[in-house]
Amino acid sequence: MSGEGYDLTECLDAIDPSTLQYQQWVEIGMALKHEGYGFDVWDSWSRRDVARYKGNGAMERKWRDFGKSAGTPVAGGTIVQTAKDAGWAPLADMGTALDWNDEVSPLDPSWIEPVHVDDPGADWTGWRDLVRYLETLFDANEIVSCVTDSWLDEKDGRWKPKGKGVHTMTAGDIIAKLHKYCDDEPIDCVLGKPNDEAGAWIRFNPLDGKGVRNDNVTEFRYALVESDDMEIDRQRGIIEELELPVAALVHSGNKSLHAIVRVDAKDYDEFRKRVDYLYRTCQKYGLKLDTQNKNPSRLSRMPGVTRGGNRQFLVATNIGRASWDEWKEWIEELNDDLPDPESLADVWDEIPDLAPPLIDGVLRQGHKMLMAGPSKAGKSIALIELCIAIAEGREWMGFGCAQGRVLYVNLELDRASCLHRFKDVYEAMGCAAGNVANIDIWNLRGKSKPMDQLAPSLIRRALKTRPIAVVIDPIYKVITGDENSADQMAAFCNQFDRVADSLGCAVIYCHHHSKGSQGGKRSMDRSSGSGVFARDPDAILDIIELHLTDAIKEQQEGEAVCARCAAFMDEVAEVAGWRDVVPQDDQVMEKNMLAACKAMLAPVGEGLVTGLLGAVHAARTAAKAKTAWRIEGTLREFPGFDAVNLWFDYPVHRPDETGALGDLAFEGDVLALAAGREAGRAKKSENDGKRQNAKNDLLREAMAACVADGVETTRKNVHERIGEFNGKPVSLESVRRWTDPKKSKWAEITVDPEREKEGVLVDSTMQEMLADW
């Protein structure tokens, strides 16, 4: 039973019900019922969402209503698509035949040899199997649950366990009593006589002795793996080839083996995750399991008894890997999907061709490029310009581009703004939209997912159009993990490789600068976050703002005014010959050009003069809004290139064709330098003030000493009583300088104007206070 040729239970394992909306969850149930799956499959899967799952028959009632309404039924393809959106992918395309050169997985179920299960023979002593089972799975003081009573279900003709059975005895007690009654029928004496047609059951995890439900499990140590849709020997072959960490392998006495697998979970939540992983792995390699066996309190077949004339016996103990962790590490390494090493000698004479360039001298097709820059640098516009250049097969920033289809993943702008921006940039570039059909836009503002979840959806959609480039703008919207963590960002960047490898296209993405001045850093080190962003891409283009000097601003403004005057004059028929009248030198001088145009337009009509002035004002405003930028590159596949200087004349970047920007410094560096100088000046002024205050305090102390000695506060007397300043003698000349307002802007002790000849000093601040008082 499947949708689109897939096993829907395998698809369900990849879908977390708690991530779905209510309608999606219901549609999963509808699709399962439509495809013929039982209620138990939907119920078991839905239990993974604790918040949504309802007991008391609510699930059964909802299930019964599925399919009653008219209209197109929800089919299995819905489940397959949901699983793919969650990152699931089938092992191989259904119905594809193997070629001689195709590689076969070492665990391809069709190549796994069966392993024969031998009957224990005439010497089999059942109770000893049970003792060995208990000694392998339990500590002596752990409580074990066994059920020997059974009842026949007339609906399906199957014998089923009845009641809770024995669930208060420890493993040690059971083993001791089995040995005690070994000469009789030990299992009958200790646990109760089983029905020979039904067999008996045992729970493989220890309990608390108060019940037999999941809540009574004390250690989430083991899980049950059971498959009954293939021959016993094939089951054992896959179990052993998978190297499952099996503590005990039991023959059910019918058509299945019961493998008690070590999962060693610390709690129920971890148990569920590990069992889901275990079941997915088994099903991936052809061992289709009964998903109802996932519960930690599940009953399994107990070795040592008979069932319908067949033996339930212990096949093996402690096979496969020694622990869950060891097995999981091994299985993931086995499935790493990495290519095998190749000998250089094998390809020396047939080295494959390099991928053709996507951007000449910068990036090859199928490779990755990062564009980094500060906020409002026009990074998105630069990438839109690149999309247009690829679609139309024209130059971008002075670099030639291959022509082809491109997918632009818009994560930041609303749909209307994004579409308008593409049209505005097309027009500003002066580019005819002859191949606009080469551009596909995927608008995901407010709908994006983390990159590891977005990549499968992106790949599936892009496979329909096969672009030669995918542009993701910006990546902060889809980053998974801490951008300062190297290992997390390495895993994040691997998703770009996944897209590039799956589509055979270049992946170009956009990121922002870290905080602070960037000029002192290499271009590859300016991106925010981990250094992975500097090492992972094949090409890094870094855009950084330049500081426009007043001279260049004035030059740009003048050129804009002259150009607008010329364009305005060309539109006025009455002055058609103006270029023959105005000297060429004046045509490039703002003042002269403007004066000449006004003089020629005034006789024609004052309205034209007003119109010219309005056009000039608009040109002047636009010129003032222009910013200057420099693109630097760090390349893996090509030699470095000279920095490219650009004008950002919204909404388009234009190369600096005059070389005016070549010697400009970075804006951040200039601002930082200016701020540093200002801070230095402020600090110096503060220190100067502190030193002068200390001088003023010293003068006041000396003046006070003069008063105490009964002498006038002349410069000479004050000097005699000063002593030292900062550990150095003070000269009389220093006292004159300190008290002369013309030589010290901080002077507070000055000569009394009325007794200037005697050089008598007064405290000017005290004089001002007395005057105010």
C-alpha positions in Angstrom: 0.0 0.0 0.0 1.6 3.2 -1.1 1.4 6.6 -2.8 3.4 7.3 -5.9 5.1 4.0 -5.5 6.5 4.7 -2.0 6.0 3.0 1.3 3.9 5.7 3.2 5.0 4.4 6.6 8.6 5.3 5.6 7.4 8.7 4.6 5.6 9.2 8.0 8.8 8.5 9.9 10.2 11.7 8.3 7.2 13.9 9.3 6.9 15.4 12.8 3.2 15.8 13.4 3.8 18.6 15.9 5.1 20.8 13.0 1.9 20.5 10.9 -1.2 22.7 10.9 -4.4 21.0 11.9 -5.7 20.6 8.3 -2.4 19.1 7.2 -2.6 16.6 10.1 -6.1 15.6 9.1 -5.1 15.3 5.4 -2.4 12.8 6.4 -5.1 10.6 8.0 -7.4 11.0 5.0 -4.6 9.9 2.7 -3.7 6.9 4.8 -7.3 5.7 4.8 -7.6 6.3 1.1 -4.5 4.3 0.4 -5.8 1.4 2.5 -3.7 1.8 5.6 -5.2 0.9 9.0 -6.2 3.3 11.8 -3.4 2.0 13.9 -0.8 3.6 11.5 -2.3 7.1 11.8 -2.9 6.7 15.5 0.6 5.5 16.2 2.1 8.3 14.2 -0.2 11.0 15.8 0.9 9.9 19.3 4.2 11.7 18.6 2.3 15.0 18.9 1.4 14.9 22.6 -0.3 18.3 22.5 -2.7 17.4 19.7 -3.3 13.6 20.4 -6.7 12.9 22.0 -7.7 9.6 23.6 -11.2 8.4 24.7 -12.1 7.3 21.2 -11.8 10.8 19.6 -9.2 9.6 17.1 -11.3 6.6 16.1 -14.4 8.8 15.5 -12.4 11.2 13.3 -11.0 8.2 11.4 -14.5 6.9 10.7 -15.5 10.2 9.2 -12.7 10.2 6.7 -13.8 9.6 3.1 -17.5 10.3 3.7 -17.5 13.8 2.2 -17.9 14.3 -1.6 -15.1 15.7 -3.7 -11.6 14.6 -4.7 -10.1 12.4 -2.1 -6.7 13.2 -0.5 -4.3 10.6 -1.8 -0.9 9.2 -0.8 1.0 11.8 -2.9 0.1 14.3 -0.2 2.1 12.3 2.4 5.0 11.8 0.0 5.2 15.5 -0.8 5.0 16.5 2.9 7.8 14.0 3.7 9.9 15.5 0.9 9.3 19.0 2.2 10.6 17.8 5.5 13.8 16.6 3.9 13.0 13.0 3.2 14.3 11.5 0.0 13.8 7.9 -1.4 16.8 5.7 -1.6 16.5 5.5 -5.4 14.0 6.3 -8.2 11.3 3.6 -8.2 11.5 1.3 -11.2 15.1 2.2 -12.3 17.1 -0.8 -13.4 20.7 -1.2 -12.3 23.4 -0.8 -14.9 26.7 -2.8 -14.7 28.4 0.4 -13.7 26.0 1.4 -11.0 27.3 1.2 -7.4 25.4 -1.0 -5.0 25.0 0.0 -1.3 26.9 -2.5 0.9 23.6 -3.0 2.7 21.3 -3.2 -0.4 18.7 -5.8 0.8 18.6 -7.5 -2.5 22.3 -8.4 -2.1 22.2 -9.5 1.6 22.6 -13.2 2.0 20.1 -15.1 4.2 21.5 -16.6 7.5 20.0 -19.9 8.4 18.2 -20.2 11.7 18.8 -23.7 13.1 16.2 -25.5 15.1 17.6 -26.1 18.6 17.2 -29.9 18.2 16.0 -32.7 20.4 18.1 -31.7 23.3 16.4 -28.3 23.7 15.5 -27.4 27.3 13.1 -24.4 27.1 13.5 -23.1 30.6 17.3 -22.7 30.1 16.6 -20.4 27.1 14.5 -18.2 29.4 17.2 -18.2 32.1 19.8 -17.1 29.5 17.3 -14.4 28.2 16.7 -13.0 31.7 20.4 -13.0 32.6 21.2 -11.1 29.4 18.5 -8.4 29.6 18.0 -7.8 33.3 19.8 -7.2 36.6 18.9 -9.7 39.3 16.9 -7.1 41.3 14.9 -5.8 38.4 11.2 -6.6 38.1 10.1 -8.6 35.0 6.6 -9.0 33.5 5.6 -12.3 31.9 2.2 -13.3 30.5 1.3 -17.0 30.0 -2.5 -16.7 29.9 -4.1 -16.1 26.5 -7.4 -15.8 24.6 -8.5 -16.5 21.0 -9.7 -13.5 19.0 -12.4 -14.9 16.8 -12.2 -12.0 14.4 -8.6 -12.7 13.2 -8.2 -16.2 14.6 -5.1 -15.2 16.6 -4.2 -16.0 20.2 -3.5 -12.9 22.3 -2.1 -12.3 25.8 -4.6 -12.0 28.6 -4.3 -9.9 31.7 -1.2 -8.5 33.3 0.4 -11.8 34.1 3.3 -12.0 36.5 4.7 -8.5 37.0 6.0 -8.3 40.6 8.8 -10.8 40.6 12.5 -9.9 40.0 14.6 -11.6 37.4 16.7 -13.1 40.2 13.7 -14.6 41.8 12.4 -16.1 38.6 15.8 -17.6 37.7 16.2 -19.1 41.2 12.7 -20.7 41.0 13.3 -22.0 37.5 16.4 -23.8 38.8 14.5 -25.0 41.9 11.8 -26.7 39.8 14.1 -27.8 37.0 13.1 -31.4 37.4 9.4 -30.7 36.9 7.9 -28.1 34.5 9.8 -25.0 35.7 8.0 -22.4 33.6 4.6 -23.9 34.5 5.5 -23.9 38.2 6.9 -20.4 38.3 4.9 -18.3 35.7 1.9 -20.4 35.0 1.2 -23.0 32.3 1.1 -21.5 28.8 -1.4 -22.6 26.1 0.7 -24.6 23.7 -1.2 -23.1 20.8 -0.7 -19.5 22.0 2.8 -19.5 23.4 3.8 -16.9 26.0 5.0 -13.3 26.2 7.5 -11.2 28.1 8.2 -7.5 28.5 11.8 -6.7 27.6 12.2 -3.6 29.8 12.2 -3.7 33.6 9.1 -2.4 35.4 8.3 -0.9 38.8 5.9 -3.7 39.9 2.9 -1.5 40.0 1.6 -2.0 36.5 2.5 -2.9 33.0 2.1 0.4 31.1 4.8 2.7 29.7 4.6 4.7 32.9 5.7 1.7 34.8 8.9 1.2 32.8 12.0 2.0 35.0 14.7 1.7 32.4 14.3 2.5 28.6 16.9 0.0 27.7 15.6 -2.0 24.8 13.3 -1.8 21.8 11.6 -4.5 19.7 12.4 -5.1 16.1 10.0 -7.5 14.4 9.2 -8.2 10.7 6.9 -10.9 9.5 6.7 -10.3 5.7 9.8 -12.2 4.7 11.5 -15.5 5.3 13.1 -16.0 8.8 16.5 -16.5 7.3 16.3 -13.3 5.3 15.2 -11.4 8.5 18.3 -12.7 10.3 20.5 -11.9 7.4 19.4 -8.2 7.4 19.6 -8.0 11.2 23.1 -9.3 11.3 24.2 -7.3 8.2 22.9 -4.1 9.8 24.9 -5.1 12.9 22.0 -4.1 15.1 23.1 -4.1 18.8 20.9 -7.1 19.6 20.8 -8.3 23.2 18.6 -11.3 22.4 17.2 -12.7 19.2 14.1 -14.9 19.7 12.3 -17.1 17.2 8.6 -16.3 17.6 7.5 -19.9 16.9 5.8 -18.6 13.8 7.1 -16.5 10.9 9.2 -13.8 12.6 12.2 -13.1 14.7 12.0 -10.8 17.7 15.2 -8.8 18.1 15.6 -7.1 21.4 17.8 -4.1 20.5 19.8 -2.0 22.8 18.7 1.7 22.7 19.9 2.7 26.2 17.7 5.9 26.3 17.8 8.1 29.4 14.1 8.8 29.3 10.9 8.2 27.3 11.5 11.2 25.0 14.9 10.0 24.0 13.5 6.4 23.7 11.0 7.6 21.1 13.6 9.4 19.1 16.0 6.5 19.1 13.3 4.0 18.2 12.1 6.2 15.3 15.7 6.3 14.0 16.1 2.6 14.5 12.8 1.8 12.6 13.7 4.2 9.7 17.1 2.6 9.3 15.6 -1.0 9.3 12.9 0.0 6.8 15.5 1.7 4.7 17.3 -1.5 4.3 14.3 -3.7 3.6 13.3 -4.8 7.0 9.7 -3.7 7.2 8.6 -3.5 10.8 5.4 -3.5 12.7 5.2 0.1 13.9 2.9 -0.9 16.8 5.9 -2.5 18.5 7.5 0.9 19.4 6.2 1.1 23.0 8.8 0.5 25.7 6.3 -1.7 27.6 5.5 -3.8 24.6 5.2 -7.6 25.0 7.5 -9.8 23.0 7.7 -13.5 22.5 9.2 -15.3 25.5 11.7 -18.0 24.7 11.3 -21.4 26.3 7.8 -22.4 25.3 5.9 -23.9 22.4 3.4 -22.2 20.1 1.2 -24.2 17.7 3.6 -27.1 17.7 6.7 -24.8 17.1 9.3 -23.6 19.6 9.8 -20.1 20.8 13.5 -20.3 21.3 16.5 -18.2 21.8 18.4 -17.9 18.6 21.4 -15.8 19.8 22.5 -13.2 22.4 24.7 -10.2 22.2 25.2 -10.0 18.5 26.0 -7.0 16.3 27.5 -3.8 17.8 28.1 -3.6 21.5 26.0 -0.5 22.2 23.6 2.0 20.6 26.2 4.7 20.3 28.7 2.4 18.6 26.0 1.2 16.2 24.7 4.6 15.4 28.2 5.9 14.6 28.8 2.9 12.4 25.6 3.2 10.5 26.0 6.9 9.9 29.5 6.4 8.6 28.3 3.6 6.4 25.7 6.0 4.9 27.9 9.0 4.6 27.3 9.1 0.8 30.9 10.1 0.3 32.7 9.1 -2.9 35.6 6.6 -2.7 39.2 8.0 -3.2 40.5 7.7 -6.7 44.0 7.2 -8.0 45.5 10.2 -9.7 47.1 7.8 -12.1 43.7 6.6 -13.3 42.7 10.1 -14.5 46.1 11.7 -15.3 45.6 11.4 -19.0 42.0 12.3 -19.0 41.7 15.2 -16.5 38.0 16.4 -16.7 37.3 19.9 -18.1 36.9 22.7 -15.7 33.4 24.1 -15.3 32.8 27.0 -17.6 32.8 30.5 -16.1 29.5 32.0 -15.0 31.2 35.4 -14.2 34.4 35.8 -16.2 37.4 35.8 -14.0 35.4 35.4 -10.8 33.1 32.4 -10.6 32.5 29.1 -12.4 29.2 27.4 -13.0 28.3 25.0 -10.2 30.4 27.0 -7.6 29.5 29.3 -4.7 29.9 33.0 -4.3 29.3 35.3 -1.3 28.6 39.0 -1.7 29.2 40.8 1.6 28.8 44.4 2.5 27.3 46.8 5.1 23.7 47.7 5.4 22.3 49.9 2.6 25.2 49.2 0.3 22.8 48.1 -2.4 23.8 44.5 -2.2 20.4 43.3 -3.2 20.4 45.7 -6.2 23.8 44.4 -7.2 22.5 40.9 -7.1 19.4 41.9 -9.1 21.8 43.5 -11.6 23.7 40.2 -11.7 20.5 38.2 -12.4 19.7 40.6 -15.3 23.2 40.3 -16.6 23.0 36.5 -16.6 19.5 36.5 -18.1 20.6 38.8 -20.9 24.1 37.6 -21.3 25.7 41.0 -20.7 28.4 42.5 -18.4 28.1 43.0 -14.7 30.4 45.4 -12.9 32.7 45.1 -15.9 32.8 41.3 -15.8 31.3 39.3 -18.7 28.5 36.8 -17.7 27.3 33.5 -19.2 23.7 33.6 -20.4 21.1 31.4 -19.0 18.3 30.9 -16.6 18.5 32.2 -13.0 16.4 31.7 -9.9 16.3 34.7 -7.4 15.2 33.6 -3.9 13.7 36.8 -2.3 13.6 36.5 1.4 13.4 40.2 2.4 11.2 42.2 0.2 7.4 41.9 -0.3 6.4 40.6 -3.7 5.3 43.9 -5.2 8.5 45.7 -4.1 10.7 43.0 -5.4 9.0 43.0 -8.8 9.1 46.8 -9.1 12.8 46.7 -8.2 13.6 44.3 -11.0 11.8 46.5 -13.5 13.4 49.7 -12.1 16.9 48.2 -12.3 16.2 46.9 -15.9 15.3 50.4 -16.9 18.1 52.1 -15.0 20.6 49.7 -16.7 19.2 50.7 -20.1 18.7 47.1 -20.8 15.9 45.8 -23.0 14.0 43.0 -21.4 14.5 40.6 -24.3 15.2 37.6 -22.1 13.2 38.4 -19.0 11.7 34.9 -19.1 15.2 33.7 -18.0 14.5 35.1 -14.5 12.4 33.2 -12.0 11.7 34.9 -8.6 10.7 32.8 -5.5 9.1 35.3 -3.1 9.4 33.9 0.5 9.2 36.9 2.7 7.4 35.7 5.9 7.4 32.1 4.5 11.0 31.1 4.6 12.4 28.1 6.6 15.8 27.4 8.0 18.2 26.5 5.1 18.3 22.8 5.9 14.5 22.6 5.5 14.4 25.1 2.6 17.0 23.3 0.5 14.8 20.3 -0.5 12.0 22.5 -1.5 14.3 24.8 -3.5 15.9 21.9 -5.3 12.5 20.3 -6.2 11.2 23.6 -7.7 14.5 24.5 -9.5 14.7 21.0 -11.1 11.7 22.1 -13.3 13.7 25.0 -14.8 17.3 24.0 -14.4 18.8 27.5 -13.7 22.6 28.0 -14.1 22.5 30.2 -11.0 20.5 30.4 -7.8 20.7 33.7 -5.9 19.7 33.7 -2.2 19.2 37.1 -0.7 19.9 37.5 2.2 21.1 34.5 4.2 20.4 35.9 7.6 16.8 35.0 7.1 17.6 31.3 6.7 20.7 30.8 8.9 20.5 27.7 11.1 22.4 27.9 14.4 24.8 30.5 15.8 26.6 32.4 13.1 29.7 32.7 15.3 29.9 28.9 15.6 32.3 27.3 13.1 30.8 23.8 13.2 27.2 25.1 13.0 28.0 27.5 10.1 29.9 24.7 8.3 26.8 22.6 8.5 24.8 25.6 7.3 27.1 26.2 4.3 26.9 22.6 3.4 23.3 23.2 2.3 24.6 25.5 -0.5 26.8 22.6 -1.7 23.7 20.4 -1.6 21.8 22.8 -3.8 24.8 23.3 -6.2 25.4 19.6 -6.5 21.7 18.6 -7.0 21.1 21.3 -9.6 24.6 21.6 -11.2 24.3 25.4 -10.8 26.1 28.2 -9.1 24.8 29.4 -5.7 25.3 33.1 -4.9 24.3 34.4 -1.5 24.4 37.7 0.3 25.6 38.4 3.9 26.3 41.5 6.0 29.5 42.9 7.5 30.4 42.7 11.1 30.3 45.8 13.3 33.0 48.4 13.3 35.5 49.8 10.8 36.3 47.3 8.0 39.1 49.1 6.2 41.9 47.5 8.2 40.6 44.0 7.4 41.1 41.8 4.4 38.0 41.6 2.2 37.5 38.0 3.1 37.4 38.7 6.8 34.7 41.5 6.8 31.6 39.2 6.9 29.8 38.9 10.2 30.1 35.7 12.1 32.3 32.7 11.9 35.4 32.5 9.7 33.6 29.8 7.7 32.1 32.5 5.6 35.6 33.5 4.6 36.7 30.0 3.7 33.6 28.2 2.3 32.8 30.2 -0.9 34.8 29.8 -4.1 34.5 33.5 -4.6 33.9 36.4 -2.2 33.0 39.9 -3.5 33.1 42.4 -0.8 31.6 45.9 -1.2 32.7 48.7 1.0 31.8 52.4 1.0 34.3 55.1 0.0 34.7 58.5 1.7 33.8 61.3 -0.8 36.0 64.4 -0.4 34.4 67.8 -0.8 36.3 68.3 -4.0 34.8 65.1 -5.6 31.3 66.0 -4.3 31.6 69.4 -5.9 32.9 67.9 -9.1 30.0 65.4 -9.3 27.5 68.1 -8.6 28.9 70.3 -11.3 29.0 67.5 -13.8 25.4 66.6 -13.0 24.3 70.2 -13.4 26.1 70.6 -16.7 24.7 67.3 -18.1 21.1 68.3 -17.1 21.5 71.7 -18.6 22.7 70.2 -21.9 19.8 67.7 -21.9 17.3 70.5 -21.2 18.7 72.7 -23.9 18.5 69.8 -26.4 14.8 69.5 -25.8 14.1 73.2 -26.6 13.7 73.7 -30.3 14.1 77.4 -30.2 17.8 77.0 -29.1 18.7 74.1 -31.3 22.1 75.5 -32.1 23.1 76.3 -28.6 26.2 74.0 -28.7 27.7 76.2 -31.5 27.1 79.3 -29.3 28.4 78.1 -25.9 32.1 77.4 -25.8 33.0 73.8 -25.0 35.0 74.8 -22.0 31.9 76.6 -20.6 29.8 73.5 -21.2 31.7 71.6 -18.5 31.8 74.5 -16.0 28.7 74.6 -13.8 28.6 78.4 -13.3 29.3 79.3 -16.9 27.0 76.7 -18.4 24.1 77.6 -16.2 24.5 81.4 -16.9 24.7 80.7 -20.7 21.6 78.5 -20.7 19.6 81.1 -18.7 20.7 83.9 -21.1 19.6 81.9 -24.1 16.3 80.7 -22.6 15.1 84.1 -21.2 14.2 85.6 -24.5 12.2 82.5 -25.4 10.2 82.4 -22.3 10.6 82.9 -18.5 8.8 79.6 -18.0 11.7 77.7 -19.6 14.1 79.3 -17.2 12.0 78.2 -14.3 11.8 74.7 -15.8 15.6 74.7 -16.2 16.2 75.7 -12.6 13.8 73.0 -11.4 15.6 70.4 -13.5 19.0 71.6 -12.2 17.8 71.4 -8.6 16.7 67.8 -9.2 20.0 66.9 -10.8 21.9 68.6 -7.9 19.8 66.7 -5.4 20.4 63.3 -7.2 24.2 64.1 -7.3 24.3 64.7 -3.6 22.6 61.4 -3.0 25.1 59.4 -4.9 27.5 57.2 -2.9 30.8 55.6 -3.9 31.8 52.0 -3.4 34.7 49.6 -4.0 34.4 45.9 -4.8 37.3 43.7 -3.7 37.5 40.0 -4.5 38.9 36.9 -2.9 39.0 34.1 -5.4 39.7 30.4 -5.3 39.6 29.5 -9.0 41.0 32.7 -10.6 43.8 35.2 -10.0 42.8 38.3 -8.1 41.5 41.3 -9.9 42.0 45.0 -9.4 39.5 46.6 -7.1 36.4 47.9 -9.0 35.2 51.4 -8.0 31.5 52.1 -8.4 29.0 54.9 -8.1 25.7 53.9 -6.5 23.2 56.1 -8.3 20.0 54.5 -7.0 18.7 52.2 -8.3 21.8 51.1 -10.2 25.6 50.8 -9.7 27.7 52.4 -12.4 31.4 51.9 -12.9 33.7 54.8 -12.2 35.0 55.4 -15.7 37.0 58.6 -14.9 39.2 57.1 -12.1 38.0 59.8 -9.7 37.4 57.2 -7.0 40.7 55.4 -7.3 42.6 57.1 -4.4 39.7 57.5 -2.0 39.9 56.0 1.5 37.1 53.8 3.1 34.3 55.8 4.7 34.5 53.9 8.0 38.3 54.5 8.3 37.9 58.3 7.6 35.1 58.5 10.2 37.0 56.5 12.7 40.1 58.7 12.1 38.1 61.9 12.5 36.4 60.6 15.6 39.8 59.6 17.0 41.2 63.1 16.3 38.2 64.7 17.9 38.6 62.5 20.9 42.3 63.4 21.1 41.6 67.1 21.0 38.9 66.8 23.7 41.3 64.8 25.9 44.1 67.3 25.4 41.8 70.1 26.3 40.6 68.3 29.4 44.2 67.7 30.5 45.2 71.3 29.8 42.4 72.5 31.9 43.3 70.2 34.8 46.9 71.4 34.7 45.8 75.1 34.7 43.4 74.5 37.5 46.3 73.0 39.5 48.4 76.2 38.7 45.5 78.4 39.8 45.2 76.5 43.1 48.9 76.8 43.7 48.7 80.6 43.1 45.8 80.9 45.5 47.8 79.1 48.2 50.8 81.4 47.7 48.5 84.5 47.8 47.0 83.2 51.1 50.5 82.8 52.5 51.3 86.5 51.5 48.2 87.7 53.4 49.2 85.6 56.4 52.7 87.1 56.3 51.3 90.6 56.0 52.7 91.4 52.6 51.0 92.3 49.3 50.1 89.7 46.8 52.6 90.9 44.2 53.9 88.5 41.5 57.4 88.6 43.3 56.0 87.8 46.7 53.7 85.1 45.4 56.6 83.5 43.5 58.7 83.4 46.6 56.0 81.4 48.4 55.1 79.0 45.5 58.0 76.5 45.8 57.5 73.7 43.2 54.9 72.7 40.6 54.7 69.0 39.7 58.1 68.4 41.3 59.9 71.2 39.5 60.9 74.8 40.6 58.6 77.6 39.4 60.3 80.6 37.8 59.1 84.2 38.1 58.5 84.2 34.4 56.2 81.2 34.7 54.1 83.2 37.3 53.9 86.1 34.9 52.7 83.7 32.1 50.2 82.0 34.3 48.7 85.3 35.3 48.6 86.9 31.9 45.1 86.4 30.2 46.8 87.0 26.8 49.1 84.0 27.3 46.8 81.6 29.2 43.1 81.2 28.4 42.7 79.5 31.7 44.1 82.4 33.8 42.0 83.1 36.9 44.6 85.0 39.0 45.5 88.2 37.2 47.1 91.6 37.9 44.9 94.3 39.4 44.4 96.9 36.6 44.7 99.8 39.2 48.0 98.5 40.5 49.5 97.1 37.4 52.9 98.7 38.0 53.4 97.0 41.4 52.2 93.7 39.9 49.6 93.1 42.6 47.6 89.9 41.9 43.9 89.4 42.5 41.6 86.4 42.1 39.4 87.5 39.1 36.8 84.8 39.9 36.4 86.2 43.4 36.0 89.7 42.0 33.3 88.6 39.7 31.5 86.8 42.5 31.6 89.9 44.7 30.4 92.1 41.8 27.4 89.8 41.2 26.7 89.7 45.0 
